[in-house]
Every structure is written in structure tokens, then in C-alpha cells.
Amino acid sequence: MELQRNHQPFATVAPAINAQGGHHRVSFWHETVDIRPGAALQGEQRAQVAIVGGGFTGLSIAYYLKRYAPELDVVLLEQGVVGHGASGRNGGFAMPLVGWDLLYVVQKLGDAQAHMAYSMMYRAVAHVKTLAQRHAIDCDLETTGYLMINTCAAREARARQEYEAAQRLGFDHAWLDARALQEHIRSEGFLSGIYDPHPCILNPAKFARGMKTVVESMGVRVYEQTPVERLHDGKPIAITTPEGVVRAEQVVMAVNGYGESLGFKKNRVLPVHTYIVMTEPLSGRELEEIGWGAKRTSLETARHFIHYFRLTADNRILFGGEDAQIYAGGALLDSDAGIQESLKERFREYFPALKHVKFTHGWGGVLGVGLDMFPAYGTGGDHGTIYHACAYAGHGVSLSNYAGAIMAPPILDKAGIALPGDAIDEAKPFFYNREPQWLPGDPLRYWGMQAYRGALRLHDWWQGA
Ligand SMILES: Cc1cc2nc3c(=O)[nH]c(=O)nc-3n(C[C@H](O)[C@H](O)[C@H](O)COP(=O)(O)OP(=O)(O)OC[C@H]3O[C@@H](n4cnc5c(N)ncnc54)[C@H](O)[C@@H]3O)c2cc1C
């Protein structure tokens, strides 16, 4: 395997490091942490495991490797700063969702595998909470639960089937009728919903930066401002950066939606963008007007292109979704004015009482999506020593933070290191050794995805969702 970085997709975004050597902030979350870019890799180094990408995936794999094998020599290379990618921009919802939804997983894989997948997802959500607690990561974590809201009859009928599936599989979801819904949120268009008490929300940039400190304290060498320009597979694998080289026995590509820019999983993981807008802080009275004061539940509407909304620690409303976009040539974007304006319009439709509220922030980012919406973990390369963990679609917060529980066991096995007796080994058949389905390249892919996206949007509109 040979990888070479293509700079073209980055032509549409500002560099992660600005002209003054500071971090170029993209999201509101980036403004809440003091991010000082760390030193770049210089010269030649050796490592048993090199991790490319400093998002939740890379951090989680580094964490688990060092937890199970403290003597292992691990280096992590990040092009900008840890948390510059999706991990420092997302909505911060840690959810048990995989695929499109539970019903989709049941229909695709059957009850037994759906139960297995969702049970692991709940362990992943719990793991995020445990990490924050165990390492005292100050990340505004709140277990708010998660409410999926039906806004039309067709979606309500599907949600009933989803609820029945959850009941059958033993998950403790609750069905909320219109009246019960009003204890969480009030809007004319909201008909009913399914409530799951376990999901939590957090400030993702604070969490990523906290995890950076944790893995560094465990001995991981983290280099920021270090884009991988080339990778040459071999024994060892040679990774070239602008001022250095790492020769590693095993490599984890933890680049998710950025993989295409390195030619990694180019025809399998789609670089899909999603966007968020955020309001100024709201007063208690304003929140009370829409019934959102007491429970602070995190919310999502049931449609192909969901709307997701939550409160921040200082009572801003984060509102995201509405559309998702892939750009010609795999271009990367930090914001999309059209989609962000549509989000604001939709917000005012849901909550006319808040139409005076100002939006102070808007941003977006790239995430990896496979055609079937399932995540993919596994190994490849000429010697089976180049690993991937990606394609979480819009649900990566819990999954990527649990990537180490799936990836560390096979990596340590290859290194000839036995797992400790209390190790968690989640490298189970369903999640491990999966490749996202193959897709044709541009322009066929671009136009194919535009048609697919258009069809989904049309269906949402047709259903009135
Ligand atoms: C706007 C938005 C909202 C989202 N909301 C949610 C949500 O609420 N809940 C949820 O579950 N999921 C959400 N997601 C998805 C979630 O954020 C991702 O699935 C998750 O963060 C993926 O983590 P990662 O580490 O795999 O990828 P990333 O965080 O993208 O990390 C990849 C890293 O690789 C680095 N990199 C790229 N190329 C190179 C190179 N050549 N050399 C070195 N480093 C490189 C990048 O700079 C980046 O830091 C959202 C995503 C976005 C964009």
C-alpha cells in the first residue's frame, strides 16, 4: 500500500494553524478551550504503533493500547491540533445509534445481531461517561437522555415499529404521546416520541483535549502540526511528514472523513459534511416558553436528514442537521451558508416564540460514511499491519471513543503481547473486519450522491417530516 496526501481538498478550508502559529478555531467548542498547538515531529523516529489522526478514534486507540500494554511504544501524528476535525466540532451527543436507526439494523441483520450491536453501543456510551469520570475530564458532560421526535404520521408509524423492536430486544425506551412529550419540549409540529434515558452530551473539544492530556500522561508521543504526506507499506512502514519520518511496525489510520485526501479508503468512505448553528445564551424564561427548561433533554427529529438540538452549559441552543453534503473532488468545507440559513429557518418554524433569538455561531465538518451506514473496523495493507476504524456516519461520538476496545486486542495480538485478564475485547465479527462497500469515483460518485441526497430530501418533504 502506498498513500500520498492530496492537498487539493484542503484548498477550500483555512489551515488548522494560522499565520501567527495559533490554532484556527472552527467551532464554538474550540473557543471554550485554550488550544496551543504542540510541537511538530522532527527527524527520524521508530515506534511499535503509529496512529495517524488526533480525533476521538486515534485518542481512544492510543488510550487502550497503553492501558493494556504500558511498555508499548506509541506515537500519534495529527496534521493540525488534536480535536481540529469532527471530534472538536460535533454536536456532542454520545448515543447508542448505529446504521440509520434500530429498526434498520433489525431489518438488515435480524434481532440477534441488532441486539449485539446496540448492546455494544450502550457500553460505548457508558464508556464515555466512565472516561470523563475516571480521568476527571472537565467537559460539561450531562446525562440528558435522548428523545426522537415524530413530526408527521408516516414517521410516527415507523417509530412505533422501532419502539416495538426496542421493547422486544429488552431496551428500556419509553413511548411518549403528545402530552408526555410536552414535559420535555413544546412545539406545534411535535406529535410523539421515543425517549432513551442513557445518552449523554458533552463539550467535544474539551473532551478531545482532555484525552490528549490523558494519553500523553500514559506515555504516548503526540505530535501536532504534523501532516502525514506519504505512507510506504513495508517492514517497517515508513510515514513521511514535512520535517520527519516515523518507521512503525503497525499503523492505525484514524482519519475517518479525511481518508480520501490521503487516498485511504477513497472509494469506500464518503467525506460527507454536516452543519450546525448555535444561538446566543437563552434566559430561563425563554427556555420555559418552549418547555425546555426543566429536563434539558437532548432532541432529534425523525427524518432521513434529522434535526438535532441540545443545550450547552451556558444555555445556548445547538441546532444541526437538515442536510448533508458531499462536494466535488472530495473538497473539505468548514461552513456552508446555504445549509446554515435553512437550519435557522427551520429553527424558527419549530419555535416561533424564539424568532428574536440571535445566532452567534455556525460551522460544520467532515465525517466518514459508508454506503450502508455501518461503521468499519479492520486491517489491511501488504502485511495486515495497517488498520482502519471509520465510517461511523453521524453517530461517532460514542463509537469512536470506544474504538480502542475494538482495535487494541488485534493490534496487541499482532505485536505478540497478551491482553491483561480484565481487558475488554470488542473485536467481534459484526464490527471487526468490515470494509465499507465499494463506490465508483467522481464524477459518477458526486452526481450519484446528489441524486440519492435529492431523493431522501424529497421523501422527507413528501412525508411532511
Ligand atoms: C458537524 C458535525 C456534527 C456531528 N455531531 C455528532 C453528534 O452529535 N454525535 C455523534 O455521535 N457524532 C457526531 N458527529 C460525528 C463525530 O464527530 C465523528 O464520527 C467522530 O468525531 C469521528 O472521530 P475521528 O477521530 O474518527 O475523526 P476526526 O475527529 O475527524 O479525526 C481525524 C483527524 O485526522 C487528522 N488528519 C487528517 N489527515 C491527516 C494527515 N494527513 N496527517 C495527520 N492527521 C490527519 C484530522 O486533522 C483530524 O483531527 C458529527 C460530526 C460533525 C462534522
The ligand as a Gaussian input file, in Angstrom:
#p B3LYP/6-31G(d) Opt

LIG

0 1
 C      -20.786000      18.956000      12.447000
 C      -20.720000      17.550000      12.994000
 C      -21.633000      17.149000      13.959000
 C      -21.579000      15.857000      14.475000
 N      -22.390000      15.544000      15.522000
 C      -22.290000      14.321000      16.101000
 C      -23.026000      14.027000      17.277000
 O      -23.679000      14.878000      17.866000
 N      -22.957000      12.764000      17.751000
 C      -22.186000      11.805000      17.185000
 O      -22.186000      10.675000      17.664000
 N      -21.418000      12.084000      16.110000
 C      -21.420000      13.317000      15.574000
 N      -20.608000      13.635000      14.530000
 C      -19.641000      12.625000      14.069000
 C      -18.421000      12.526000      15.001000
 O      -17.933000      13.806000      15.292000
 C      -17.325000      11.702000      14.329000
 O      -17.838000      10.441000      13.964000
 C      -16.124000      11.458000      15.238000
 O      -15.663000      12.658000      15.812000
 C      -15.020000      10.804000      14.415000
 O      -13.788000      10.881000      15.096000
 P      -12.479000      10.528000      14.325000
 O      -11.370000      10.636000      15.287000
 O      -12.626000       9.228000      13.638000
 O      -12.351000      11.621000      13.167000
 P      -11.847000      13.142000      13.271000
 O      -12.246000      13.776000      14.537000
 O      -12.250000      13.817000      12.009000
 O      -10.271000      12.999000      13.337000
 C       -9.469000      12.749000      12.222000
 C       -8.193000      13.545000      12.428000
 O       -7.257000      13.206000      11.417000
 C       -6.492000      14.356000      11.132000
 N       -5.844000      14.163000       9.839000
 C       -6.419000      14.149000       8.620000
 N       -5.498000      13.964000       7.667000
 C       -4.304000      13.845000       8.293000
 C       -2.966000      13.651000       7.846000
 N       -2.655000      13.572000       6.534000
 N       -1.976000      13.574000       8.771000
 C       -2.253000      13.681000      10.112000
 N       -3.505000      13.880000      10.571000
 C       -4.511000      13.950000       9.680000
 C       -7.543000      15.459000      11.143000
 O       -6.970000      16.735000      11.311000
 C       -8.421000      15.040000      12.312000
 O       -8.035000      15.664000      13.531000
 C      -20.629000      14.919000      13.978000
 C      -19.724000      15.319000      13.004000
 C      -19.753000      16.618000      12.508000
 C      -18.759000      17.032000      11.465000

